């Protein structure tokens, strides 16, 4: 695969045009497994912003949820800290890889869609981690997914969101579509409040601006 990101954009565009905002993930993961190319957002290592957050918050409760878990590295990091972890992805191929990479893991890996999650997950987790999922969804699916994710946080719990960012009047550009500051407010449901926001520019060509946002529920 000469340009895996371009392939992801093609699949996303085709799936969204059919009215299915999340259906392309499985096709991308399945093609990656078959053809051996790397998915651009899968680092096969824990997210560095999650590592930093855990250094500041070493005891984030007893139960955690990882949204769009990919190949499971973030979930395994949280499990290594003694948390009971549920990790989900809409792509069955991704979940199958998690289970094969970490046989005997304590993590509960599940196939699920953030736009239609199990009702039992509502307000059920002390810590929720979301990185790079909402930014690849369009329109109402984007807003609905953010609200769904915010709804997973239990009273007294926290949500950490990592996403590409852009100014309100900056062009959306190509998928992944960066979030605006106003779009972060979509996560703030049921009393969830933004309590810390770091705006970071990662070096690169071009540089990548990101939001690292922490929400808490009283």
C-alpha positions as CSV (number, residue, x, y, z in Angstrom):
1,X,0.0,0.0,0.0
2,X,1.7,3.2,-1.2
3,X,-0.4,5.6,0.8
4,X,-2.4,4.0,3.6
5,X,-3.9,7.4,4.7
6,X,-5.2,8.0,1.2
7,X,-6.8,4.6,1.2
8,X,-8.5,5.3,4.6
9,X,-9.8,8.6,3.1
10,X,-11.2,6.8,0.1
11,X,-12.9,4.2,2.2
12,X,-14.3,6.8,4.6
13,X,-15.7,8.9,1.7
14,X,-17.4,5.9,0.1
15,X,-18.9,4.6,3.4
16,X,-20.1,8.1,4.4
17,X,-21.7,8.5,1.0
18,X,-23.7,5.3,1.6
19,X,-24.9,6.8,4.9
20,X,-22.6,4.6,7.1
21,X,-20.2,6.8,9.1
22,X,-18.4,3.9,10.8
23,X,-18.6,1.0,8.4
24,X,-15.3,1.7,6.7
25,X,-13.2,0.9,9.8
26,X,-13.6,-2.8,9.4
27,X,-12.7,-2.7,5.7
28,X,-9.5,-0.7,6.5
29,X,-8.4,-3.1,9.3
30,X,-9.2,-6.1,7.3
31,X,-7.2,-4.8,4.3
32,X,-4.3,-4.0,6.7
33,X,-4.3,-7.5,8.0
34,X,-4.5,-9.0,4.5
35,X,-2.0,-6.7,2.8
36,X,0.4,-6.0,5.6
37,X,0.3,-2.1,5.5
38,X,0.3,0.0,8.7
39,X,-2.8,2.0,9.7
40,X,-1.7,5.6,10.2
41,X,-3.1,6.1,13.7
42,X,-2.0,2.7,15.1
43,X,1.4,3.1,16.8
44,X,1.5,-0.3,18.5
45,X,2.5,1.5,21.7
46,X,0.5,3.4,24.4
47,X,-0.5,7.0,23.5
48,X,2.1,9.3,24.9
49,X,-0.6,11.8,26.2
50,X,-2.3,8.9,28.1
51,X,1.1,8.0,29.6
52,X,1.6,11.7,30.7
53,X,-1.9,11.8,32.1
54,X,-1.4,8.7,34.2
55,X,1.8,10.1,35.6
56,X,-0.2,13.1,36.9
57,X,-3.2,10.9,37.9
58,X,-1.8,7.6,39.2
59,X,-5.2,6.4,40.6
60,X,-8.0,7.1,38.1
61,X,-10.5,4.9,39.8
62,X,-11.3,1.2,39.4
63,X,-13.0,0.9,36.0
64,X,-11.8,2.3,32.6
65,X,-13.1,2.4,29.1
66,X,-11.0,2.8,25.9
67,X,-12.9,4.1,22.9
68,X,-11.8,2.9,19.4
69,X,-9.1,0.8,21.0
70,X,-7.3,-0.2,17.8
71,X,-4.7,-2.9,18.7
72,X,-5.1,-2.6,22.4
73,X,-1.9,-0.9,23.7
74,X,-3.8,1.9,25.7
75,X,-6.1,-0.7,27.2
76,X,-3.2,-2.9,28.3
77,X,-1.4,0.1,29.9
78,X,-4.5,0.9,32.0
79,X,-4.9,-2.8,32.9
80,X,-1.3,-2.8,34.1
81,X,-2.2,-0.1,36.6
82,X,-4.7,-2.4,38.2
83,X,-7.9,-1.1,36.5
84,X,-10.8,-3.2,35.3
85,X,-10.7,-2.2,31.6
86,X,-13.3,-2.5,28.8
87,X,-11.9,-1.6,25.3
88,X,-14.0,-1.5,22.2
89,X,-13.7,-1.0,18.5
90,X,-16.3,-1.1,15.7
91,X,-13.9,-3.2,13.6
92,X,-14.0,-6.9,14.4
93,X,-10.6,-7.4,12.8
94,X,-9.1,-4.9,15.3
95,X,-10.6,-6.7,18.3
96,X,-9.4,-10.1,16.9
97,X,-5.9,-8.7,16.8
98,X,-6.1,-7.4,20.4
99,X,-7.1,-10.8,21.6
100,X,-4.3,-12.5,19.6
101,X,-1.7,-10.0,20.7
102,X,-2.6,-10.2,24.4
103,X,-3.8,-13.8,25.1
104,X,-5.0,-14.1,28.7
105,X,-5.4,-10.4,29.1
106,X,-7.7,-9.1,31.8
107,X,-9.1,-6.5,29.4
108,X,-12.6,-7.1,28.1
109,X,-12.3,-6.5,24.4
110,X,-15.6,-5.9,22.7
111,X,-16.9,-5.1,19.2
112,X,-19.2,-2.1,19.6
113,X,-20.1,1.2,17.8
114,X,-19.8,4.4,19.7
115,X,-23.0,5.6,17.9
116,X,-24.9,2.7,19.5
117,X,-23.1,1.5,22.6
118,X,-24.5,-1.0,25.2
119,X,-26.9,0.8,27.6
120,X,-25.0,-0.7,30.5
121,X,-22.0,1.5,29.7
122,X,-23.9,4.7,30.6
123,X,-22.2,6.6,33.4
124,X,-20.3,3.3,34.2
125,X,-16.6,4.2,34.1
126,X,-14.3,6.1,36.4
127,X,-11.9,6.9,33.5
128,X,-12.6,7.1,29.7
129,X,-9.9,7.5,27.1
130,X,-10.7,8.8,23.6
131,X,-8.0,9.4,21.0
132,X,-8.6,10.2,17.3
133,X,-12.0,8.6,16.9
134,X,-14.3,11.6,16.8
135,X,-12.1,13.5,14.4
136,X,-12.7,10.9,11.6
137,X,-16.5,11.1,11.8
138,X,-18.5,13.7,9.9
139,X,-21.5,15.9,10.7
140,X,-24.1,14.6,13.1
141,X,-22.2,11.4,13.7
142,X,-19.3,13.5,15.0
143,X,-21.5,15.3,17.5
144,X,-23.4,12.2,18.5
145,X,-20.2,10.3,19.1
146,X,-18.8,13.0,21.4
147,X,-22.0,13.1,23.4
148,X,-22.0,9.3,23.6
149,X,-18.4,9.3,24.9
150,X,-19.1,11.9,27.5
151,X,-22.1,9.8,28.7
152,X,-19.8,6.9,29.6
153,X,-18.2,8.8,32.6
154,X,-19.4,7.9,36.0
155,X,-20.0,10.5,38.8
156,X,-16.6,11.5,40.1
157,X,-15.0,10.2,36.9
158,X,-12.8,11.7,34.2
159,X,-12.5,11.7,30.4
160,X,-9.3,12.4,28.5
161,X,-9.7,13.4,24.8
162,X,-6.8,13.6,22.3
163,X,-7.6,15.1,18.9
164,X,-6.2,17.2,16.1
165,X,-7.3,20.8,16.5
166,X,-8.1,23.8,14.3
167,X,-9.2,27.4,14.7
168,X,-12.9,28.1,14.1
169,X,-12.3,29.7,10.8
170,X,-9.5,27.4,9.6
171,X,-10.4,25.1,6.7
172,X,-11.4,21.5,7.7
173,X,-8.9,20.0,5.3
174,X,-8.9,16.3,4.6
175,X,-9.9,13.5,6.9
176,X,-9.0,13.3,9.8
177,X,-11.0,16.5,10.3
178,X,-9.6,18.5,13.3
179,X,-11.9,19.6,16.1
180,X,-12.6,23.2,16.9
181,X,-12.7,24.4,20.5
182,X,-16.5,24.6,20.2
183,X,-16.7,21.0,19.2
184,X,-15.0,20.0,22.4
185,X,-18.1,21.2,24.3
186,X,-20.1,18.3,22.7
187,X,-18.4,16.0,25.2
188,X,-19.8,18.0,28.1
189,X,-23.0,16.1,28.9
190,X,-24.8,15.3,32.1
191,X,-22.7,17.7,34.2
192,X,-19.3,16.7,32.6
193,X,-17.1,19.8,32.6
194,X,-13.9,20.7,30.8
195,X,-11.3,21.1,33.6
196,X,-8.0,21.2,31.7
197,X,-7.1,22.0,28.0
198,X,-3.6,21.8,26.6
199,X,-3.2,23.1,23.1
200,X,-0.1,21.4,21.6
201,X,1.7,21.7,18.3
202,X,3.6,18.6,17.5
203,X,6.7,19.1,15.2
204,X,6.4,17.7,11.7
205,X,6.0,18.7,8.1
206,X,3.5,20.2,8.5
207,X,3.3,20.6,12.3
208,X,0.2,19.0,13.9
209,X,-1.8,21.0,16.4
210,X,-3.7,19.0,19.0
211,X,-6.1,19.3,21.8
212,X,-5.5,17.3,25.0
213,X,-8.6,17.9,27.0
214,X,-9.6,16.6,30.4
215,X,-13.2,16.5,31.5
216,X,-14.5,15.6,35.0
217,X,-17.9,14.9,36.4
218,X,-18.7,16.0,40.0
